[in-house]
Amino acid sequence: MYKEQRKAFVANVTAQVIERHMVRGLDKIFSPLDVNDLSDEDILKVASELTSVGRKRDFLTDRQQKLRSGKEIFSWHHGSCQ
């Protein structure tokens, strides 16, 4: 029980610190009006991800789909053998 409480406590404190010091006030630094004034090129620079990150995500998404498909096949065969 202590481990679960400690884990919840750490998660709560972490969330509060992130909100208090990182997220709060972000609207003053990066307002919707500022974004509206950005060029399409600048928006792409800010919002786009690295090519390597996109490739990794595509690889992992494909792998996830293959694992799910394999799980379905295994479950079907396992169910029909009993």
Number of C-alpha atoms within 10 A of each C-alpha: 5 7 8 9 10 11 10 12 12 12 11 12 11 12 11 13 11 12 12 11 10 10 11 10 12 10 11 9 8 10 11 10 9 11 13 10 10 12 10 11 8 12 13 11 11 11 8 10 10 10 9 9 10 12 11 12 12 12 12 12 12 12 12 12 12 12 12 12 12 12 12 12 12 12 12 11 11 10 9 8 7 5
